[in-house]
Amino acid sequence: MKSVLARTTRSLQRNILAGIITIGPLFVTYLIFSFLLGTLAKAGLPVVKFLATIFPEAWLHESLLQSILAVILTLAMLFVVGRVTSLVIGRQAFSLFEAVLERLPIVAKIYTSVRQLLDSMFAKKESNQRVVLVDFPITGQKSIGFLTRTMTDSVTGEELAAVLLPNAINPTSAFLQILPIKKITDTDLTMEQAMSMIMTGGAVGPETIRFTQPALESGESTPPASSA
């Protein structure tokens, strides 16, 4: 009796785990899209409700259609804003808008930080931003990070790197490390591959990764011990 119960329990565990592995990615994708669509709908819903008060058609008062129209209006607004700012006049107007924001004490810090983060995340591949590995939390254990910029030590002149280390599963929180650039390990990972590994806890990723610094592979010959 006990053996039958144990086999049944193991079978249930295997099947439930297989179901989680199968449904998990779909569920996470659903949550992300639900969050994005909900945010877009919430942004455009006031305009749709205002239009519903002007035009008394019955279909404008249905909640599902209002959400769909709100998403479409928000996407259209984002397209128009992006199109306008890509033009010369639009860039000048946007620069003026940013200059106004920079005069607001608290808003300026938040806006500037978010803007720089987005610029670094969506930077072109030929720029300095790239995926790297750093020793974290202890030496010998490496974490995936995004090199966002380089700077110079004002005392020694040594080149430093600012590396953002997102937390696995929840990349909305992260650590920021400033360390000598010689202590980072460049990888051949793309931004998409790195984010996939972070979001899935390493379950999704390439088969090979550059883990060791090339300079450390060759090594430097140790000097012979001096004779007494």
Backbone bond lengths (Angstrom), bond angles and torsions (degrees), N, CA, C in turn:
res aa  C-N    CA-C-N  psi(-1)  N-CA   C-N-CA  omega(-1)  CA-C   N-CA-C  phi
1 M - - - 1.469 - - 1.528 111.40 -
2 K 1.323 115.44 -43.48 1.463 118.96 -179.80 1.517 111.24 -65.39
3 S 1.360 117.24 -38.52 1.463 119.34 179.83 1.513 111.58 -65.66
4 V 1.321 116.71 -38.44 1.473 120.21 177.45 1.526 110.20 -64.25
5 L 1.336 117.35 -43.00 1.459 121.34 178.96 1.525 111.17 -64.72
6 A 1.348 116.94 -38.79 1.463 120.41 178.80 1.517 110.96 -66.07
7 R 1.352 117.63 -42.99 1.464 120.54 178.86 1.528 110.59 -63.71
8 T 1.340 115.09 -40.80 1.474 118.72 179.28 1.527 110.76 -63.78
9 T 1.337 115.96 -41.09 1.466 120.06 179.24 1.517 111.45 -64.11
10 R 1.347 117.11 -44.21 1.466 120.31 179.16 1.523 111.08 -64.69
11 S 1.337 116.07 -38.73 1.467 119.29 178.08 1.520 111.43 -63.79
12 L 1.340 115.92 -42.25 1.461 119.58 177.34 1.525 110.98 -62.44
13 Q 1.330 117.19 -43.19 1.458 120.42 -179.42 1.523 111.16 -62.75
14 R 1.359 116.87 -43.82 1.468 120.17 179.90 1.522 110.99 -63.46
15 N 1.324 116.73 -43.27 1.462 119.55 -177.26 1.524 111.21 -69.79
16 I 1.332 116.09 -39.91 1.465 118.65 178.11 1.517 110.67 -64.96
17 L 1.353 117.05 -41.38 1.462 120.27 178.37 1.522 110.89 -64.48
18 A 1.331 117.15 -40.83 1.467 120.27 177.15 1.518 110.80 -62.72
19 G 1.353 116.18 -38.86 1.458 119.02 177.33 1.516 112.63 -65.25
20 I 1.350 116.34 -39.13 1.469 119.99 178.17 1.518 110.40 -64.70
21 I 1.334 117.18 -43.21 1.463 120.72 -179.99 1.526 110.63 -63.77
22 T 1.336 116.36 -35.46 1.464 119.89 -179.14 1.518 111.98 -75.55
23 I 1.335 116.18 -46.05 1.458 120.75 -174.32 1.527 111.83 -84.45
24 G 1.349 117.58 -25.20 1.459 120.99 -174.62 1.520 114.50 -52.32
25 P 1.350 118.83 -54.60 1.476 118.83 179.72 1.521 112.96 -59.54
26 L 1.355 116.51 -38.92 1.462 119.33 178.50 1.527 111.03 -65.41
27 F 1.323 116.50 -38.73 1.459 120.25 -179.69 1.518 111.30 -67.24
28 V 1.348 116.81 -42.51 1.468 120.22 178.52 1.529 110.20 -64.33
29 T 1.349 116.50 -41.50 1.465 120.03 177.08 1.516 111.20 -61.34
30 Y 1.343 115.79 -41.03 1.468 120.28 178.26 1.530 111.09 -62.73
31 L 1.342 116.77 -42.24 1.462 119.95 179.72 1.531 111.28 -63.38
32 I 1.340 116.03 -42.22 1.465 119.20 -178.89 1.525 110.88 -64.94
33 F 1.342 116.27 -46.74 1.462 119.34 -179.62 1.524 111.23 -67.16
34 S 1.332 117.16 -35.93 1.462 119.45 177.45 1.521 110.73 -63.57
35 F 1.337 115.70 -40.92 1.467 119.17 178.58 1.528 110.86 -64.49
36 L 1.347 116.62 -44.98 1.465 119.79 -178.84 1.518 111.39 -65.04
37 L 1.353 116.45 -46.81 1.457 119.10 -179.87 1.521 111.38 -65.52
38 G 1.348 116.98 -37.90 1.460 119.72 177.63 1.517 112.10 -63.62
39 T 1.339 116.07 -39.75 1.468 119.92 178.04 1.523 111.35 -65.68
40 L 1.343 116.50 -43.46 1.465 120.25 178.71 1.529 110.91 -63.79
41 A 1.341 116.18 -42.54 1.464 119.52 179.79 1.519 111.53 -65.28
42 K 1.332 117.00 -40.48 1.456 120.35 -179.78 1.527 111.14 -64.39
43 A 1.343 116.67 -33.79 1.465 119.86 -179.23 1.524 111.98 -70.83
44 G 1.339 117.00 -36.73 1.467 119.53 -176.33 1.514 114.76 -95.96
45 L 1.341 117.22 -7.86 1.465 120.04 -175.76 1.528 114.02 -63.00
46 P 1.336 120.56 -38.95 1.477 118.57 177.96 1.523 113.12 -58.54
47 V 1.345 117.25 -37.32 1.470 119.83 179.29 1.521 110.46 -67.38
48 V 1.349 116.73 -41.06 1.465 120.18 179.93 1.521 110.84 -64.50
49 K 1.335 116.73 -41.77 1.467 119.50 178.94 1.528 111.61 -66.19
50 F 1.326 115.98 -34.19 1.471 118.94 175.82 1.526 110.88 -65.95
51 L 1.336 116.24 -40.53 1.470 119.87 176.85 1.521 111.11 -65.38
52 A 1.342 116.72 -33.72 1.466 119.87 179.74 1.527 111.62 -66.93
53 T 1.325 116.79 -28.97 1.470 118.90 177.16 1.532 111.73 -74.94
54 I 1.339 115.96 -26.57 1.471 119.31 -179.90 1.525 110.59 -83.29
55 F 1.347 116.37 -44.21 1.460 121.34 -179.60 1.528 108.37 -104.89
56 P 1.290 118.67 113.00 1.480 120.87 -172.58 1.529 114.57 -81.45
57 E 1.327 118.76 15.90 1.458 119.58 179.95 1.531 110.44 -58.83
58 A 1.317 115.83 143.29 1.465 120.56 -175.46 1.522 112.19 -66.91
59 W 1.342 117.23 -35.30 1.465 119.20 -175.44 1.519 111.66 -67.97
60 L 1.330 117.81 -22.77 1.466 120.29 178.49 1.527 112.51 -72.00
61 H 1.318 117.10 -14.59 1.458 120.54 -177.99 1.523 112.45 -97.96
62 E 1.328 118.07 0.65 1.463 120.60 176.52 1.531 109.21 -79.58
63 S 1.319 116.43 131.10 1.468 121.69 -172.75 1.518 112.09 -62.93
64 L 1.338 118.29 -39.71 1.463 120.84 -178.60 1.521 111.19 -64.95
65 L 1.331 116.02 -45.73 1.464 119.60 178.71 1.522 111.23 -66.50
66 Q 1.330 116.98 -34.49 1.464 119.53 176.95 1.529 110.79 -63.41
67 S 1.330 117.53 -41.30 1.464 120.68 178.65 1.521 111.04 -64.81
68 I 1.344 116.68 -42.54 1.468 120.28 179.48 1.525 110.42 -63.11
69 L 1.328 116.47 -46.43 1.466 119.92 178.64 1.524 111.25 -63.15
70 A 1.325 117.39 -36.68 1.464 120.83 179.55 1.522 110.63 -64.11
71 V 1.341 117.33 -42.42 1.466 120.75 177.78 1.522 110.47 -63.09
72 I 1.345 116.34 -44.50 1.472 120.08 -179.50 1.525 110.93 -63.33
73 L 1.329 116.77 -42.60 1.466 120.15 179.35 1.525 111.81 -64.51
74 T 1.326 116.42 -39.93 1.466 119.14 179.77 1.520 111.00 -66.49
75 L 1.329 117.32 -42.85 1.470 120.59 177.50 1.522 110.68 -63.56
76 A 1.324 116.58 -40.08 1.469 119.54 177.92 1.524 111.12 -64.00
77 M 1.338 116.07 -40.28 1.462 119.65 178.64 1.525 110.88 -64.38
78 L 1.352 117.18 -42.22 1.464 120.29 177.87 1.525 111.13 -62.51
79 F 1.337 116.34 -39.01 1.468 119.78 178.13 1.523 110.98 -64.30
80 V 1.331 115.79 -44.15 1.472 119.26 -179.31 1.516 110.87 -64.38
81 V 1.340 116.71 -43.55 1.462 120.24 178.91 1.528 110.93 -62.10
82 G 1.332 117.10 -44.54 1.460 120.10 178.28 1.515 112.54 -63.88
83 R 1.343 115.62 -38.33 1.469 119.58 179.54 1.521 111.34 -67.95
84 V 1.331 115.82 -42.26 1.462 119.31 -178.72 1.524 111.15 -67.09
85 T 1.335 116.90 -43.13 1.468 119.36 -178.51 1.514 112.48 -69.90
86 S 1.339 118.02 -18.24 1.466 119.58 176.80 1.525 111.69 -77.97
87 L 1.306 118.03 -15.75 1.462 121.80 176.99 1.525 110.11 -85.40
88 V 1.322 115.71 163.78 1.469 120.66 -176.36 1.518 110.69 -63.22
89 I 1.332 116.89 -48.93 1.465 120.45 -179.42 1.521 110.04 -63.79
90 G 1.342 115.38 -39.15 1.454 118.67 179.09 1.515 112.62 -64.46
91 R 1.329 116.52 -39.28 1.466 119.87 178.51 1.516 110.83 -65.13
92 Q 1.331 116.65 -39.51 1.463 119.66 178.65 1.528 110.90 -65.43
93 A 1.343 116.20 -42.28 1.466 119.35 178.96 1.528 111.05 -65.81
94 F 1.337 116.56 -38.81 1.456 119.75 179.49 1.525 110.86 -68.66
95 S 1.326 117.03 -36.35 1.467 119.96 175.87 1.522 110.93 -63.28
96 L 1.323 116.56 -39.44 1.462 120.36 176.61 1.532 110.57 -64.46
97 F 1.333 116.25 -40.62 1.462 120.70 178.15 1.527 110.83 -63.14
98 E 1.345 117.39 -42.63 1.463 120.50 177.68 1.522 111.21 -64.91
99 A 1.338 116.86 -37.07 1.462 119.55 178.20 1.526 111.17 -62.73
100 V 1.341 116.46 -36.46 1.468 119.79 177.25 1.524 110.16 -67.01
101 L 1.344 116.55 -42.12 1.464 120.13 179.58 1.526 111.88 -63.41
102 E 1.330 116.64 -36.15 1.456 120.19 -178.73 1.520 112.69 -67.17
103 R 1.330 117.44 -14.11 1.460 120.18 177.90 1.535 112.03 -87.41
104 L 1.326 116.27 -10.51 1.464 120.21 178.40 1.524 108.40 -90.28
105 P 1.317 119.30 119.26 1.469 122.57 -168.97 1.526 114.80 -53.43
106 I 1.327 117.98 -59.47 1.468 120.90 -174.81 1.519 110.97 -78.04
107 V 1.335 116.84 -43.27 1.459 120.81 -178.59 1.521 110.97 -61.18
108 A 1.323 117.43 -36.38 1.467 120.86 -177.70 1.522 111.25 -62.04
109 K 1.328 116.84 -43.84 1.469 119.67 -178.89 1.517 111.18 -65.51
110 I 1.342 117.00 -44.81 1.465 120.19 -179.34 1.523 110.50 -65.30
111 Y 1.325 117.18 -47.98 1.466 121.02 -176.80 1.519 111.17 -63.28
112 T 1.338 116.73 -44.99 1.462 120.09 -178.57 1.521 111.32 -63.63
113 S 1.332 117.04 -41.84 1.460 120.05 -179.53 1.523 111.34 -64.68
114 V 1.342 116.50 -45.62 1.468 119.78 179.80 1.524 110.70 -65.38
115 R 1.320 116.74 -40.23 1.474 120.18 -179.42 1.527 110.49 -63.70
116 Q 1.314 117.84 -44.68 1.462 120.70 179.50 1.522 111.31 -65.60
117 L 1.341 116.82 -37.21 1.465 119.65 177.97 1.520 110.91 -64.50
118 L 1.340 117.41 -45.16 1.463 120.22 179.52 1.519 111.37 -65.68
119 D 1.330 116.54 -39.32 1.472 119.40 177.62 1.517 111.37 -61.48
120 S 1.331 116.53 -39.90 1.464 119.57 -179.32 1.528 111.66 -71.33
121 M 1.353 117.29 -36.76 1.458 120.51 -178.92 1.521 111.75 -70.75
122 F 1.341 117.10 -33.47 1.462 120.55 -178.08 1.521 112.02 -104.18
123 A 1.320 117.13 19.56 1.456 120.77 179.75 1.510 110.23 -69.48
124 K 1.314 115.97 155.31 1.456 120.63 179.05 1.520 110.14 -70.13
125 K 1.346 114.84 154.43 1.453 119.62 -173.92 1.520 112.63 -65.70
126 E 1.336 117.08 -26.49 1.457 117.86 -177.57 1.523 112.86 -78.96
127 S 1.329 118.48 -1.68 1.456 120.72 178.10 1.517 109.53 -82.92
128 N 1.355 116.29 -177.39 1.458 120.93 -176.83 1.528 112.28 -72.83
129 Q 1.328 118.33 -20.14 1.452 120.05 -178.44 1.531 109.83 -68.44
130 R 1.340 116.22 133.00 1.460 120.03 179.96 1.528 109.28 -161.99
131 V 1.326 114.76 169.79 1.459 121.59 179.54 1.519 108.58 -88.44
132 V 1.331 115.96 130.47 1.463 121.06 -177.61 1.526 108.85 -134.87
133 L 1.332 115.36 171.08 1.456 122.92 171.87 1.521 108.66 -118.01
134 V 1.318 116.03 140.24 1.462 121.07 176.25 1.519 108.69 -132.32
135 D 1.322 115.62 153.75 1.461 120.60 176.59 1.527 108.98 -71.81
136 F 1.325 116.06 107.77 1.459 121.74 -178.96 1.523 108.57 -162.19
137 P 1.312 119.68 132.46 1.477 128.90 6.21 1.526 114.24 -83.84
138 I 1.361 117.61 -15.01 1.458 120.03 178.07 1.515 108.47 -132.77
139 T 1.314 116.49 163.45 1.458 121.12 178.98 1.524 109.98 -62.08
140 G 1.330 115.62 133.92 1.456 121.16 -179.17 1.509 113.20 99.35
141 Q 1.333 117.32 -20.88 1.462 121.64 174.84 1.522 108.03 -108.69
142 K 1.317 116.43 115.51 1.459 120.55 -173.37 1.513 111.33 -101.44
143 S 1.323 115.47 145.08 1.460 123.24 177.42 1.517 109.15 -117.66
144 I 1.326 114.46 148.06 1.468 120.28 176.74 1.520 109.00 -76.78
145 G 1.326 115.56 132.71 1.456 120.55 179.48 1.513 111.08 -140.50
146 F 1.318 115.30 166.27 1.460 122.25 177.58 1.529 108.32 -114.31
147 L 1.317 115.57 115.03 1.460 119.89 176.55 1.526 107.25 -73.19
148 T 1.318 116.21 112.60 1.453 120.54 -174.08 1.530 113.23 -94.16
149 R 1.343 116.61 -30.18 1.462 118.94 178.41 1.518 109.01 -167.14
150 T 1.321 115.64 165.83 1.462 121.58 175.15 1.517 108.86 -119.19
151 M 1.321 115.59 154.59 1.461 121.66 179.80 1.530 108.33 -149.89
152 T 1.297 116.47 179.52 1.460 121.23 -176.19 1.517 110.59 -125.09
153 D 1.331 116.14 137.11 1.463 121.83 175.57 1.525 108.16 -67.81
154 S 1.338 116.31 122.85 1.463 120.45 -176.46 1.525 112.23 -69.08
155 V 1.327 118.34 -16.83 1.462 121.19 -178.30 1.524 111.10 -93.64
156 T 1.330 116.10 -52.44 1.468 120.04 -174.57 1.521 113.56 -97.28
157 G 1.344 117.26 -16.68 1.451 120.15 -176.19 1.519 113.25 79.41
158 E 1.325 116.53 5.60 1.464 120.20 -178.73 1.524 110.04 -71.30
159 E 1.351 116.09 143.35 1.457 120.80 179.70 1.525 109.21 -78.87
160 L 1.334 115.73 130.11 1.456 122.23 -178.30 1.522 109.69 -115.78
161 A 1.324 114.62 161.74 1.458 120.68 179.40 1.517 109.32 -129.87
162 A 1.330 116.28 138.10 1.464 121.97 172.05 1.519 107.32 -97.93
163 V 1.334 116.39 119.53 1.461 121.90 -174.56 1.525 108.51 -121.91
164 L 1.332 115.34 126.33 1.455 121.39 176.62 1.522 108.82 -94.38
165 L 1.338 116.97 125.93 1.460 122.57 -177.23 1.528 109.07 -112.57
166 P 1.344 118.36 95.11 1.469 120.08 179.73 1.525 111.10 -69.50
167 N 1.313 115.90 148.52 1.461 120.80 175.34 1.522 109.95 -76.74
168 A 1.329 116.75 141.61 1.460 121.18 178.32 1.520 110.17 -64.02
169 I 1.329 116.16 147.76 1.455 125.86 179.79 1.532 111.45 69.60
170 N 1.337 116.75 -40.62 1.468 121.00 -178.73 1.525 109.43 -122.80
171 P 1.341 117.91 76.97 1.469 120.36 -175.56 1.522 114.28 -74.20
172 T 1.350 117.37 0.77 1.468 118.37 178.49 1.524 111.96 -71.58
173 S 1.331 117.84 -17.99 1.460 121.37 173.11 1.520 108.31 -114.16
174 A 1.318 116.41 147.62 1.461 119.55 -172.81 1.519 109.95 -157.54
175 F 1.333 114.96 167.86 1.458 123.00 172.22 1.525 108.20 -106.05
176 L 1.312 115.86 148.51 1.456 121.47 174.19 1.516 108.28 -116.32
177 Q 1.332 115.84 122.08 1.461 121.36 179.09 1.519 110.47 -116.95
178 I 1.314 115.83 138.58 1.470 122.06 171.66 1.516 106.33 -115.61
179 L 1.319 116.66 118.52 1.455 121.39 -173.93 1.520 109.33 -146.73
180 P 1.341 117.39 162.08 1.470 119.99 177.37 1.520 110.55 -58.31
181 I 1.318 115.99 137.85 1.454 119.95 -175.15 1.527 111.72 -65.80
182 K 1.337 116.64 -22.05 1.460 119.30 178.84 1.527 111.34 -71.28
183 K 1.340 117.80 -12.92 1.458 120.31 -178.50 1.527 113.19 -95.84
184 I 1.325 117.18 3.61 1.451 119.37 175.90 1.524 109.05 -98.38
185 T 1.311 115.56 154.65 1.455 121.96 177.74 1.519 108.65 -112.89
186 D 1.314 116.79 116.20 1.461 120.42 177.07 1.525 109.57 -69.73
187 T 1.329 116.20 142.49 1.455 121.26 178.81 1.520 109.79 -117.81
188 D 1.321 114.61 170.71 1.459 120.13 174.14 1.527 110.84 -102.84
189 L 1.354 116.72 19.32 1.457 121.43 179.36 1.521 110.58 -80.04
190 T 1.316 115.93 143.76 1.456 120.76 170.76 1.535 108.83 -86.58
191 M 1.325 116.05 167.05 1.465 120.18 177.18 1.525 110.89 -59.19
192 E 1.348 116.60 -39.79 1.458 120.15 -179.18 1.518 111.22 -65.09
193 Q 1.338 117.39 -43.26 1.462 120.54 179.29 1.523 111.39 -63.98
194 A 1.342 115.77 -42.31 1.465 119.20 -179.87 1.529 111.22 -63.83
195 M 1.330 117.75 -43.95 1.464 120.26 179.75 1.530 111.14 -66.36
196 S 1.343 117.80 -34.65 1.467 120.33 176.87 1.521 110.62 -63.92
197 M 1.338 116.88 -42.67 1.463 120.03 178.36 1.522 111.23 -64.38
198 I 1.328 116.94 -40.56 1.462 120.73 -178.85 1.522 110.98 -68.11
199 M 1.332 117.34 -44.58 1.463 121.47 -176.67 1.524 112.08 -67.62
200 T 1.343 117.27 -31.69 1.472 120.60 -176.82 1.518 112.52 -102.34
201 G 1.322 118.03 7.99 1.453 119.78 -179.31 1.516 113.19 66.48
202 G 1.339 116.98 28.82 1.454 121.15 178.52 1.517 114.52 89.83
203 A 1.346 117.75 -3.32 1.465 120.01 -178.57 1.519 111.85 -68.77
204 V 1.324 117.19 -30.09 1.462 122.11 178.41 1.513 107.93 -113.68
205 G 1.320 116.70 124.40 1.459 120.70 -178.84 1.512 111.43 177.44
206 P 1.322 116.86 175.01 1.465 120.68 -179.52 1.529 111.30 -71.73
207 E 1.324 115.11 162.53 1.461 120.55 -179.89 1.533 111.61 -74.37
208 T 1.315 117.27 -30.52 1.462 121.23 -179.89 1.519 109.18 -126.86
209 I 1.327 115.33 153.69 1.458 121.30 178.91 1.523 108.01 -148.76
210 R 1.312 116.12 145.37 1.471 120.79 177.44 1.522 107.98 -79.86
211 F 1.332 116.67 104.59 1.459 122.65 -174.51 1.525 112.31 -99.94
212 T 1.335 117.60 -31.35 1.464 122.30 -174.91 1.516 110.12 -106.50
213 Q 1.317 115.59 139.03 1.459 119.61 176.12 1.519 109.99 -66.50
214 P 1.345 117.60 133.92 1.474 119.42 179.51 1.519 112.62 -56.62
215 A 1.343 116.97 -34.93 1.466 119.23 -178.88 1.518 111.12 -65.85
216 L 1.342 115.94 -30.97 1.450 119.00 -178.98 1.519 112.14 -79.72
217 E 1.349 115.86 -21.07 1.450 118.64 -179.77 1.517 111.04 -68.32
218 S 1.346 116.32 -43.85 1.461 119.75 -179.83 1.515 110.31 -74.22
219 G 1.342 115.56 -41.60 1.462 121.11 176.93 1.513 111.26 71.29
220 E 1.270 115.06 164.55 1.448 121.56 176.36 1.502 108.90 -107.20
221 S 1.315 116.42 139.04 1.455 120.13 -178.35 1.523 109.81 -68.51
222 T 1.290 116.04 133.10 1.463 120.55 -179.89 1.511 109.81 -73.97
223 P 1.311 118.81 136.64 1.457 121.39 -178.15 1.523 110.27 -67.07
224 P 1.337 118.18 143.12 1.448 120.98 179.48 1.513 111.45 -64.49
225 A 1.326 115.27 147.78 1.467 119.77 -179.90 1.521 109.44 -66.99
226 S 1.307 115.73 135.81 1.464 119.92 -178.73 1.525 109.24 -76.05
227 S 1.317 115.08 137.93 1.473 119.95 179.88 1.521 110.26 -80.03
228 A 1.316 115.15 145.33 1.449 119.54 -178.38 1.517 110.53 -69.56
